Structure formats: structure tokens, C-alpha cells
């Protein structure tokens, strides 16, 4: 499942917004629930015909931002040495507190992939409200190599630092944290980023692919929203990814298989070599697919001349599905795997896009929206009505109790009046042990005990 990073910027003069958190790494400004957001359906295409030595990228819905670093480390919040670090889903870090001891908040590692390993990058941390020189800095920065060793890096606080990755051959990933020491109160936000090149940007954008989402409110006003996802929205044949922001879901119908030569490849050889092919497993629903390096066929089998270019197809006798590539007569599986490994190392891996056998639905965690005023009014009215009914029932019970007490009191008073009228009093005497009496005193304090007959 792909992780989601959603940062919504909503522009409207007629709508009130509220901030809600949406995911492991998701952030949003939401509007009222009555806004009708149009679902965004994926699409994919190629500008050209690929060959084994001249690959053609597959383009899909979503513009990749310049920020290469998904710095979110999976921890929503952590307190170290008296300072609290709150990871926001847009990749920024909100920091607050007064340091009581040294603390290092680790950010997610930045993996140095083959397509960037010899390039120049800039690492920096745009910030709001923080004195970077005295309060918060990048700390313990290192580049780890694939053999497990590392080399330390000197970073200039949160200021832009240019790193030439060509100086670090066999580098695996960049490791860095945010450190805070000294008893100075800190409150603000750091926005970590890494970009390719040597010029630092002046504004922050989240990591991911930007996807515009359009919506219309009940009063007809238009709303434009930018959503940032880790992966673009794709389509293969009749199967497409769908972003349904109104209901807070992303449905992935397209799978991605990146080949690097480590896969298990079998080989089938025919007598005349007109049907030789390599094969590996793939969990595709149908035989329709797109790939970056080979001519595609959906005929189910590619009978080709042994000296023709490779062709790729998916054979789909469910439940076993195979990705197959025909080959030259003298080709071996080891040679083909070496070719895949070289393409991967060149930063142009052989990549296959195919319909998933089972769609993956990603719920934007904690996604919510503010109900329209009419819905709030109805909910409030119902709440008040329910409370009123409960109070009314309680009052009725209380009234019944009072009426019973009053009735009994009247009855007893009448009895006392009868006793007084018939002179059945016991002045200056205590109430008999086997009776209940009412004590009445005259103005001069003379007591009178009146037996009470229970109804």
C-alpha cells in the first residue's frame, strides 16, 4: 500500500475552513461537507514507442514537486529533553518547549537512488518563528554507504547546504536529525526539504505528486484543492486509480512492478526458437499492461523471429499469471537479468504497469469535514430536543413524588385536625412506642403529641 501525503490548499472567498489531520502523513484544510468534490480518475500514456535500449517513461496524473525528501518519520509526536517535536503530515515539524537536556529528533532517511547518486542536491530547512542559530539545528548528519560505514556531514544549521553526491560513491542514504540544546524556549516550525541542483528554493512545497481537485459548494461557488500523494494516479486499459476526496478515499487499481534483475526468471525454449521466452510471476488481473522498454502485445503469445526485438506480454490463466518476454536464440536468463540490473543502475529501470487482481482502497485516516450549517442546526435541535424530553420525564416523576407527599401531608393534617377537635391529645407526654406522632408546640412551648395513622 502506498503511503499518502495530502496537503490541501483551498481557495474560496465564501467558505470557512478548518484544519484536520488525515494520515500517516496526511494534512488537509477541509471545507463543509456540502461541497461536491469531483473524483479524480487516473490516466497514463507514453510519448513514443519504447525499445530495450531507448525506454519511454509512462506519464500519469500528478505533477511531481521539486521536494525529493519525505522527512516524515512515522512518529506523530515525540518529546526529547523537554522539547516536543510534532510531525505534520505535510513533512514539516512543529517544535515547542524548553530544552532540559540534549535531544536529537531523527528524521526519515533520504535514500540516494541510482537516478540521483551522481548529482548535486541542496538540503535545507525553511522555518517559521525559530532562531535557527541558537535553538534548532540539523544534527548528527551522516551519509551511510552500502557496506554499513558512514561519513559525517557538516550542515550549516538549517541554512541551505550543497552536497555533491558524486563525492560519495556507493552511498546508500542520508541520515540527519533535528537537535536542540540550551534552556531557551522554542516555538515554531521547521520545513525540511532536499532538491536537486545547487540553488535553494525560497518557499516550501510538500513531497509528492500534486493533483488538483475541483469542487462546487451548495451555493454554486467553485473551490480548487491541491492534493499531494506519494504516487500519481494511473490507468491501464479500463482500470484506473481514483481519488475521491469527498469521501476521503484513494482506490488503487493499477499495480507497478519495477524489474531490477533480482527476480526469479524462468526460460522456455522451443525447437525452432520462434517461441523462446523468459517468464516471471505477476499478480495481474488481465493481460492489458504498459511498460517502459518493450513493444507490448496482448495476443497471449508472441511468436517472433529469433532476431527481432524483444516483445513483452502477460499471460493470464488465473490464478497463475506470468510476465513474459521473448528473446534471441542465444539469450540466457542470466544475460537477461544482467540487462535488467544494468537498466536499473542507469536510473531507467524496466517498469511494468498492470491492473491489480484486487484493488487497494486507502482511507485517508482521520479524514473529516465540517457539516453545513443546516446539518449542524438539525443536530443541535435534536440534541436539545432529546435533552428536553429527558428533563421532561424527570420532571414528571418529580411532580408525581411531590403530589404523593402533598397528598399524604394533607391526609395527616386532616387527622391532626380531627384529633384536635376531639381533644385526643397527649400533652406533656411522649409518643407511645408503638405509634408515630406529630409534635406540635404552643406559643409558650407546651408540647402536644398527636398520633399519626398511616394511610
DRENTI-653645 format. One record per residue (C-alpha): residue number from 0; residue in one letter; x, z negated, y. Coordinates in pm, 1 decimal. Layout:
% DRENTI-653645
SETI:NUM:A:X:Z:Y
...
//
This chain:
% DRENTI-653645
SETI:0:X:0.0:0.0:0.0
SETI:1:X:128.8:89.3:340.4
SETI:2:X:157.8:-184.2:595.8
SETI:3:X:-41.6:-146.6:910.7
SETI:4:X:73.6:-198.9:1266.7
SETI:5:X:-209.7:-148.7:1507.1
SETI:6:X:-172.3:-171.8:1879.5
SETI:7:X:-481.4:-64.8:2066.1
SETI:8:X:-477.5:23.9:2433.4
SETI:9:X:-834.1:69.9:2551.1
SETI:10:X:-915.9:226.1:2884.0
SETI:11:X:-1262.7:179.3:3029.6
SETI:12:X:-1399.9:52.6:3357.4
SETI:13:X:-1728.9:-59.0:3205.9
SETI:14:X:-1623.2:-264.0:2906.2
SETI:15:X:-1488.9:-616.7:2871.8
SETI:16:X:-1210.9:-654.9:2616.5
SETI:17:X:-1090.8:-942.4:2403.3
SETI:18:X:-770.7:-981.5:2203.2
SETI:19:X:-792.1:-1026.7:1827.9
SETI:20:X:-521.7:-1017.3:1561.8
SETI:21:X:-559.5:-756.6:1294.9
SETI:22:X:-284.9:-781.4:1022.6
SETI:23:X:0.6:-843.1:879.7
SETI:24:X:146.9:-691.3:1173.6
SETI:25:X:-165.9:-569.3:1348.3
SETI:26:X:-276.2:-622.5:1704.4
SETI:27:X:-573.8:-495.7:1895.8
SETI:28:X:-776.2:-509.8:2213.2
SETI:29:X:-1131.8:-476.0:2086.4
SETI:30:X:-1445.5:-385.1:2271.6
SETI:31:X:-1805.2:-472.1:2196.4
SETI:32:X:-1941.0:-378.2:1854.2
SETI:33:X:-2184.6:-128.9:2000.2
SETI:34:X:-1901.7:117.5:2075.6
SETI:35:X:-1928.3:407.6:1833.9
SETI:36:X:-1570.2:490.4:1733.0
SETI:37:X:-1539.2:829.7:1570.2
SETI:38:X:-1347.6:809.4:1238.9
SETI:39:X:-1017.8:997.4:1244.9
SETI:40:X:-958.7:1224.3:945.9
SETI:41:X:-607.4:1320.2:842.3
SETI:42:X:-466.9:1669.6:826.2
SETI:43:X:-138.2:1820.0:705.2
SETI:44:X:30.7:2156.6:747.0
SETI:45:X:365.7:2335.4:743.8
SETI:46:X:508.5:2582.0:991.8
SETI:47:X:675.1:2811.9:742.2
SETI:48:X:735.0:2865.8:371.7
SETI:49:X:982.8:2626.3:208.0
SETI:50:X:1269.0:2722.9:-22.0
SETI:51:X:1508.4:2498.7:-216.9
SETI:52:X:1779.1:2539.8:48.2
SETI:53:X:1554.0:2568.6:355.9
SETI:54:X:1295.6:2289.6:344.4
SETI:55:X:994.8:2281.6:576.3
SETI:56:X:858.4:1948.9:694.7
SETI:57:X:496.4:1855.4:639.9
SETI:58:X:327.8:1765.9:969.6
SETI:59:X:34.8:1523.1:974.9
SETI:60:X:-190.6:1342.3:1222.9
SETI:61:X:8.4:1091.8:1428.1
SETI:62:X:297.8:1115.0:1671.5
SETI:63:X:598.7:905.6:1570.4
SETI:64:X:719.9:680.8:1850.8
SETI:65:X:1081.9:650.2:1961.1
SETI:66:X:1099.1:291.4:1837.7
SETI:67:X:1270.2:300.4:1496.0
SETI:68:X:1257.8:-73.3:1428.0
SETI:69:X:968.6:-258.9:1271.5
SETI:70:X:1104.4:-602.2:1365.1
SETI:71:X:807.8:-799.4:1229.1
SETI:72:X:943.4:-1021.1:952.0
SETI:73:X:612.6:-1114.8:790.4
SETI:74:X:603.2:-1466.4:937.3
SETI:75:X:316.1:-1521.4:1176.5
SETI:76:X:479.5:-1825.6:1330.4
SETI:77:X:786.7:-2040.0:1276.6
SETI:78:X:929.8:-2339.5:1463.1
SETI:79:X:1307.0:-2387.3:1463.1
SETI:80:X:1488.8:-2659.3:1656.1
SETI:81:X:1188.9:-2734.9:1875.6
SETI:82:X:1122.3:-2371.5:1965.0
SETI:83:X:821.4:-2182.1:1829.1
SETI:84:X:851.5:-1810.4:1751.5
SETI:85:X:519.2:-1628.7:1719.5
SETI:86:X:541.9:-1279.1:1573.3
SETI:87:X:292.8:-1045.9:1735.7
SETI:88:X:169.1:-752.1:1529.5
SETI:89:X:297.3:-501.2:1784.8
SETI:90:X:651.4:-611.9:1694.5
SETI:91:X:708.2:-840.5:1992.4
SETI:92:X:798.4:-1209.6:1961.8
SETI:93:X:639.8:-1478.1:2180.6
SETI:94:X:872.1:-1776.0:2228.5
SETI:95:X:786.3:-2122.2:2361.7
SETI:96:X:928.0:-2474.3:2358.2
SETI:97:X:1242.8:-2667.1:2444.1
SETI:98:X:1534.3:-2644.5:2203.5
SETI:99:X:1636.0:-2971.6:2040.5
SETI:100:X:1891.6:-2804.2:1812.7
SETI:101:X:2040.0:-2463.9:1739.6
SETI:102:X:1793.4:-2227.3:1574.6
SETI:103:X:1814.8:-1867.7:1451.2
SETI:104:X:1492.0:-1675.8:1402.1
SETI:105:X:1559.6:-1384.5:1166.2
SETI:106:X:1402.0:-1051.2:1245.5
SETI:107:X:1324.6:-789.0:982.9
SETI:108:X:1635.3:-590.8:881.6
SETI:109:X:1682.5:-240.2:1018.0
SETI:110:X:1770.4:-15.8:725.5
SETI:111:X:2019.1:258.8:802.0
SETI:112:X:1872.7:556.4:619.3
SETI:113:X:2059.2:875.5:540.9
SETI:114:X:1891.6:1067.0:822.5
SETI:115:X:2040.7:831.8:1084.9
SETI:116:X:2357.6:697.2:924.5
SETI:117:X:2597.1:906.3:1136.7
SETI:118:X:2405.7:887.0:1463.5
SETI:119:X:2418.6:671.6:1775.3
SETI:120:X:2149.6:409.7:1833.7
SETI:121:X:2061.5:160.0:2106.7
SETI:122:X:1942.8:-190.0:2024.0
SETI:123:X:1778.9:-396.1:2295.9
SETI:124:X:1501.6:-642.4:2368.4
SETI:125:X:1274.6:-583.3:2663.3
SETI:126:X:1133.7:-919.4:2765.3
SETI:127:X:870.6:-1083.0:2980.1
SETI:128:X:936.4:-1414.1:3152.9
SETI:129:X:1259.5:-1508.4:2973.0
SETI:130:X:1601.3:-1576.9:3122.8
SETI:131:X:1795.3:-1390.8:2856.4
SETI:132:X:2140.6:-1505.7:2964.3
SETI:133:X:2070.7:-1876.6:2926.8
SETI:134:X:1771.7:-1906.9:2695.2
SETI:135:X:1727.4:-1641.2:2427.6
SETI:136:X:1982.7:-1403.0:2280.4
SETI:137:X:2038.2:-1183.7:1980.2
SETI:138:X:2249.4:-1389.5:1743.9
SETI:139:X:2448.7:-1358.8:1422.1
SETI:140:X:2429.9:-978.9:1433.4
SETI:141:X:2586.4:-803.2:1135.7
SETI:142:X:2594.1:-468.4:961.2
SETI:143:X:2575.6:-509.6:584.7
SETI:144:X:2730.2:-247.8:361.0
SETI:145:X:2603.7:-125.9:26.0
SETI:146:X:2875.2:-322.9:-156.5
SETI:147:X:2744.8:-651.9:-12.0
SETI:148:X:3014.9:-702.7:250.0
SETI:149:X:2938.5:-706.2:622.1
SETI:150:X:3090.6:-655.3:964.4
SETI:151:X:2996.8:-863.9:1267.6
SETI:152:X:2844.9:-705.0:1578.3
SETI:153:X:2879.2:-816.0:1938.2
SETI:154:X:2547.3:-777.3:2120.5
SETI:155:X:2503.9:-833.2:2494.3
SETI:156:X:2225.5:-1094.4:2492.8
SETI:157:X:1907.4:-883.5:2484.6
SETI:158:X:2057.5:-614.2:2701.9
SETI:159:X:2096.2:-261.0:2560.5
SETI:160:X:2391.2:-223.0:2322.6
SETI:161:X:2504.6:119.2:2197.4
SETI:162:X:2613.8:136.8:1832.3
SETI:163:X:2775.3:440.6:1675.6
SETI:164:X:2673.2:423.4:1311.4
SETI:165:X:2941.4:677.7:1218.6
SETI:166:X:3187.0:390.6:1269.7
SETI:167:X:3023.6:206.3:979.0
SETI:168:X:3033.3:435.1:673.0
SETI:169:X:2836.4:318.3:371.6
SETI:170:X:2624.9:92.7:596.5
SETI:171:X:2304.9:-38.6:439.8
SETI:172:X:2117.4:-234.1:707.5
SETI:173:X:2148.8:-413.2:1040.2
SETI:174:X:2081.6:-787.3:1033.2
SETI:175:X:2005.1:-979.7:1351.0
SETI:176:X:1813.3:-1283.1:1470.1
SETI:177:X:1697.7:-1447.1:1791.0
SETI:178:X:1891.0:-1761.7:1876.8
SETI:179:X:1800.5:-2036.2:2118.9
SETI:180:X:2004.3:-2340.1:2219.5
SETI:181:X:2020.2:-2580.0:2512.2
SETI:182:X:1743.3:-2806.8:2636.7
SETI:183:X:1588.4:-2553.6:2875.3
SETI:184:X:1216.5:-2491.7:2843.0
SETI:185:X:1142.4:-2138.0:2732.1
SETI:186:X:822.2:-1938.4:2755.5
SETI:187:X:797.2:-1561.6:2728.3
SETI:188:X:800.6:-1257.1:2501.2
SETI:189:X:1085.6:-1053.2:2355.0
SETI:190:X:1016.9:-692.3:2252.6
SETI:191:X:1286.1:-579.3:2006.3
SETI:192:X:1348.8:-210.6:1960.1
SETI:193:X:1603.1:39.0:1832.6
SETI:194:X:1606.3:401.4:1941.7
SETI:195:X:1821.4:699.4:1861.0
SETI:196:X:2064.1:803.4:2134.8
SETI:197:X:2257.1:613.3:2397.4
SETI:198:X:2001.1:570.0:2676.8
SETI:199:X:1772.2:268.7:2664.7
SETI:200:X:1403.4:318.0:2749.7
SETI:201:X:1250.7:128.1:3039.1
SETI:202:X:921.7:49.3:2864.8
SETI:203:X:824.8:-75.2:2521.7
SETI:204:X:625.4:111.1:2258.4
SETI:205:X:540.6:-24.2:1912.1
SETI:206:X:693.6:108.0:1596.2
SETI:207:X:488.3:364.6:1403.6
SETI:208:X:272.0:672.1:1443.7
SETI:209:X:38.0:686.2:1740.8
SETI:210:X:-311.9:805.1:1658.0
SETI:211:X:-579.0:845.8:1928.0
SETI:212:X:-928.7:716.2:1853.5
SETI:213:X:-1228.1:812.1:2069.3
SETI:214:X:-1538.1:600.6:2116.5
SETI:215:X:-1864.7:604.7:2307.6
SETI:216:X:-2048.0:289.7:2415.2
SETI:217:X:-2425.4:246.0:2419.4
SETI:218:X:-2439.5:331.5:2789.6
SETI:219:X:-2251.9:658.6:2730.8
SETI:220:X:-1912.4:557.4:2870.9
SETI:221:X:-1609.0:702.1:2693.9
SETI:222:X:-1328.0:487.0:2553.1
SETI:223:X:-983.2:604.1:2439.7
SETI:224:X:-784.0:392.4:2196.9
SETI:225:X:-428.5:433.7:2065.7
SETI:226:X:-368.7:309.6:1711.3
SETI:227:X:-18.0:272.4:1567.9
SETI:228:X:22.8:299.7:1189.1
SETI:229:X:330.6:288.3:967.5
SETI:230:X:231.0:621.8:814.4
SETI:231:X:44.9:922.7:960.2
SETI:232:X:-296.0:1036.0:835.5
SETI:233:X:-256.0:1314.9:580.6
SETI:234:X:-470.3:1570.0:399.1
SETI:235:X:-416.6:1771.9:82.1
SETI:236:X:-688.2:2014.8:-18.1
SETI:237:X:-1021.2:1835.8:13.4
SETI:238:X:-863.5:1488.7:10.7
SETI:239:X:-780.7:1322.9:342.6
SETI:240:X:-682.2:982.8:478.2
SETI:241:X:-943.6:831.1:710.7
SETI:242:X:-906.1:573.1:987.4
SETI:243:X:-1243.1:407.4:1051.4
SETI:244:X:-1173.9:171.3:1338.4
SETI:245:X:-1537.9:85.5:1394.5
SETI:246:X:-1544.7:-78.9:1050.8
SETI:247:X:-1177.8:-181.4:1051.8
SETI:248:X:-1055.9:19.0:751.3
SETI:249:X:-793.2:279.1:660.9
SETI:250:X:-861.5:478.2:343.6
SETI:251:X:-557.4:643.9:189.9
SETI:252:X:-648.9:942.0:-28.9
SETI:253:X:-308.2:1110.0:-20.0
SETI:254:X:-3.1:982.6:-203.9
SETI:255:X:362.0:1051.9:-123.4
SETI:256:X:639.2:1094.3:-380.9
SETI:257:X:996.1:1113.4:-248.1
SETI:258:X:1240.0:1252.3:-505.6
SETI:259:X:1599.8:1128.3:-495.7
SETI:260:X:1733.9:1222.4:-839.7
SETI:261:X:1687.2:880.4:-995.2
SETI:262:X:1357.9:978.4:-1156.9
SETI:263:X:1324.8:1038.8:-1529.8
SETI:264:X:1311.4:1417.8:-1571.2
SETI:265:X:1235.6:1591.3:-1897.7
SETI:266:X:1307.6:1955.2:-1977.8
SETI:267:X:1107.3:2216.1:-2165.4
SETI:268:X:1282.5:2537.0:-2281.4
SETI:269:X:1113.2:2847.9:-2420.5
SETI:270:X:1264.3:3115.1:-2640.3
SETI:271:X:1282.7:3382.9:-2371.2
SETI:272:X:1337.4:3130.6:-2085.5
SETI:273:X:1037.4:3270.6:-1896.9
SETI:274:X:866.7:2931.8:-1906.4
SETI:275:X:1151.7:2681.8:-1875.2
SETI:276:X:1071.8:2384.4:-1655.6
SETI:277:X:1161.1:2028.0:-1566.0
SETI:278:X:888.4:1764.5:-1554.6
SETI:279:X:827.8:1406.8:-1441.1
SETI:280:X:516.7:1190.5:-1415.5
SETI:281:X:297.3:1175.6:-1105.5
SETI:282:X:-33.5:993.1:-1058.1
SETI:283:X:-223.3:1285.2:-904.9
SETI:284:X:-599.5:1331.7:-921.9
SETI:285:X:-595.5:1712.9:-915.1
SETI:286:X:-336.0:1989.0:-918.3
SETI:287:X:-354.9:2063.1:-544.1
SETI:288:X:-45.2:1945.5:-353.4
SETI:289:X:204.0:2017.3:-73.7
SETI:290:X:582.2:1989.4:-96.5
SETI:291:X:878.7:2037.0:133.1
SETI:292:X:1114.3:2255.2:-77.6
SETI:293:X:940.9:2480.6:-326.5
SETI:294:X:681.4:2752.2:-344.8
SETI:295:X:366.1:2596.6:-483.8
SETI:296:X:132.4:2723.9:-749.4
SETI:297:X:-193.5:2580.3:-879.4
SETI:298:X:-223.8:2823.0:-1172.0
SETI:299:X:-146.8:2542.2:-1416.2
SETI:300:X:170.5:2703.8:-1543.2
SETI:301:X:443.3:2909.1:-1378.0
SETI:302:X:566.8:3192.1:-1595.7
SETI:303:X:853.1:3327.3:-1391.2
SETI:304:X:1159.3:3539.9:-1431.9
SETI:305:X:1462.9:3320.1:-1505.2
SETI:306:X:1637.7:3436.4:-1188.0
SETI:307:X:1350.7:3374.9:-948.6
SETI:308:X:1342.7:3086.1:-701.1
SETI:309:X:1202.4:2757.1:-816.5
SETI:310:X:829.6:2706.5:-819.1
SETI:311:X:653.6:2371.2:-840.2
SETI:312:X:313.7:2283.3:-981.8
SETI:313:X:113.1:1983.8:-1102.0
SETI:314:X:-35.7:1994.8:-1448.7
SETI:315:X:-330.1:1760.7:-1469.3
SETI:316:X:-453.7:1688.3:-1820.9
SETI:317:X:-581.3:1339.5:-1729.1
SETI:318:X:-480.9:1069.4:-1785.4
SETI:319:X:-125.1:1209.1:-1808.8
SETI:320:X:-19.0:1410.0:-1505.1
SETI:321:X:312.6:1588.8:-1461.8
SETI:322:X:500.4:1736.0:-1170.4
SETI:323:X:680.3:2044.4:-1298.8
SETI:324:X:949.8:2274.7:-1160.3
SETI:325:X:1060.1:2594.9:-1330.6
SETI:326:X:1434.0:2666.2:-1337.3
SETI:327:X:1702.3:2923.2:-1402.4
SETI:328:X:1807.9:2986.0:-1757.2
SETI:329:X:2137.3:2797.2:-1734.5
SETI:330:X:1994.2:2498.0:-1543.9
SETI:331:X:2012.8:2147.0:-1687.2
SETI:332:X:1819.5:1834.9:-1599.3
SETI:333:X:2138.7:1668.9:-1477.6
SETI:334:X:2207.9:1961.3:-1240.4
SETI:335:X:1855.1:1940.5:-1104.1
SETI:336:X:1881.6:1564.9:-1049.1
SETI:337:X:2210.1:1620.4:-867.0
SETI:338:X:2034.6:1871.2:-640.5
SETI:339:X:1759.1:1618.9:-561.8
SETI:340:X:2017.2:1348.7:-487.2
SETI:341:X:2205.5:1579.2:-250.3
SETI:342:X:1890.5:1672.9:-60.9
SETI:343:X:1808.7:1305.1:-27.7
SETI:344:X:2157.9:1228.1:101.2
SETI:345:X:2127.4:1511.7:353.9
SETI:346:X:1821.4:1344.0:505.2
SETI:347:X:1591.5:1618.6:372.7
SETI:348:X:1452.0:1467.8:52.4
SETI:349:X:1222.6:1671.2:-168.8
SETI:350:X:882.9:1518.1:-90.5
SETI:351:X:551.0:1583.3:-261.8
SETI:352:X:208.6:1504.8:-110.4
SETI:353:X:-80.1:1488.1:-355.7
SETI:354:X:-436.3:1348.2:-392.9
SETI:355:X:-429.2:994.0:-526.7
SETI:356:X:-614.1:936.0:-850.3
SETI:357:X:-759.0:618.5:-696.3
SETI:358:X:-795.2:587.3:-315.1
SETI:359:X:-640.2:284.5:-148.5
SETI:360:X:-856.7:111.0:112.4
SETI:361:X:-665.7:-102.5:361.1
SETI:362:X:-871.9:-357.0:550.3
SETI:363:X:-741.8:-431.1:897.7
SETI:364:X:-702.5:-803.5:842.9
SETI:365:X:-893.9:-1037.4:1074.2
SETI:366:X:-1041.2:-732.6:1244.7
SETI:367:X:-1341.2:-818.6:1457.7
SETI:368:X:-1534.6:-704.0:1759.8
SETI:369:X:-1740.9:-874.9:2025.6
SETI:370:X:-2116.1:-831.7:1969.1
SETI:371:X:-2312.1:-668.0:2252.4
SETI:372:X:-2486.5:-899.4:2497.3
SETI:373:X:-2823.9:-825.9:2331.9
SETI:374:X:-2688.3:-937.2:1993.8
SETI:375:X:-2534.8:-1247.8:2147.5
SETI:376:X:-2869.0:-1325.3:2313.6
SETI:377:X:-3057.5:-1284.9:1985.4
SETI:378:X:-2805.7:-1504.0:1802.6
SETI:379:X:-2821.5:-1766.7:2077.4
SETI:380:X:-3202.2:-1760.1:2081.5
SETI:381:X:-3212.4:-1802.0:1705.1
SETI:382:X:-2967.8:-2089.7:1722.4
SETI:383:X:-3172.2:-2265.3:1992.6
SETI:384:X:-3494.8:-2195.1:1804.0
SETI:385:X:-3354.1:-2339.4:1480.9
SETI:386:X:-3229.5:-2649.2:1659.6
SETI:387:X:-3565.6:-2689.7:1835.4
SETI:388:X:-3754.6:-2668.7:1505.6
SETI:389:X:-3527.0:-2931.8:1352.0
SETI:390:X:-3572.5:-3157.5:1655.8
SETI:391:X:-3948.7:-3099.5:1647.5
SETI:392:X:-3966.3:-3203.1:1281.6
SETI:393:X:-3759.7:-3511.7:1354.4
SETI:394:X:-3983.3:-3597.6:1648.8
SETI:395:X:-4295.1:-3561.0:1434.9
SETI:396:X:-4151.5:-3805.9:1183.0
SETI:397:X:-4064.2:-4047.6:1461.9
SETI:398:X:-4415.6:-4020.9:1609.7
SETI:399:X:-4567.1:-4096.2:1270.1
SETI:400:X:-4347.7:-4402.9:1241.1
SETI:401:X:-4441.8:-4522.1:1588.8
SETI:402:X:-4812.6:-4466.8:1518.0
SETI:403:X:-4781.9:-4670.6:1199.7
SETI:404:X:-4606.3:-4953.4:1381.3
SETI:405:X:-4857.3:-4948.8:1665.3
SETI:406:X:-5147.4:-4946.3:1419.8
SETI:407:X:-5003.4:-5240.1:1232.3
SETI:408:X:-4933.7:-5427.8:1556.2
SETI:409:X:-5291.4:-5373.5:1674.2
SETI:410:X:-5417.4:-5498.2:1340.3
SETI:411:X:-5207.5:-5810.6:1361.7
SETI:412:X:-5307.7:-5869.7:1725.2
SETI:413:X:-5672.1:-5847.8:1626.2
SETI:414:X:-5608.4:-6102.1:1354.1
SETI:415:X:-5440.8:-6335.4:1601.9
SETI:416:X:-5734.2:-6295.7:1839.5
SETI:417:X:-5969.7:-6391.7:1557.6
SETI:418:X:-5754.9:-6689.8:1473.2
SETI:419:X:-5751.9:-6797.0:1838.6
SETI:420:X:-6127.8:-6752.4:1869.6
SETI:421:X:-6190.7:-6961.6:1557.5
SETI:422:X:-5933.3:-7221.5:1660.5
SETI:423:X:-5740.3:-7159.1:1338.6
SETI:424:X:-5410.4:-7254.4:1487.0
SETI:425:X:-5142.0:-7489.7:1373.5
SETI:426:X:-4991.9:-7624.7:1696.8
SETI:427:X:-4660.0:-7800.7:1676.9
SETI:428:X:-4631.7:-7723.4:1311.2
SETI:429:X:-4403.5:-7482.6:1133.5
SETI:430:X:-4528.0:-7180.5:942.6
SETI:431:X:-4618.3:-7257.1:581.6
SETI:432:X:-4353.9:-7144.8:338.1
SETI:433:X:-4591.3:-6912.9:156.7
SETI:434:X:-4713.8:-6730.5:468.7
SETI:435:X:-4597.9:-6515.4:754.8
SETI:436:X:-4678.3:-6639.6:1101.5
SETI:437:X:-4655.8:-6528.9:1460.4
SETI:438:X:-4516.7:-6781.6:1707.3
SETI:439:X:-4689.1:-6792.5:2043.4
SETI:440:X:-4583.7:-7037.1:2314.8
SETI:441:X:-4794.9:-7163.2:2603.3
SETI:442:X:-4662.7:-7167.0:2957.9
SETI:443:X:-4545.9:-7523.2:2904.6
SETI:444:X:-4364.7:-7421.1:2587.0
SETI:445:X:-4609.8:-7560.6:2337.4
SETI:446:X:-4569.2:-7360.6:2015.3
SETI:447:X:-4858.1:-7221.5:1814.6
SETI:448:X:-4812.1:-7072.0:1467.1
SETI:449:X:-5063.7:-6807.1:1366.9
SETI:450:X:-5071.8:-6697.5:1002.5
SETI:451:X:-5048.4:-6321.2:965.0
SETI:452:X:-5245.7:-6146.1:699.3
SETI:453:X:-5064.5:-5831.1:581.1
SETI:454:X:-5287.7:-5523.1:572.0
//
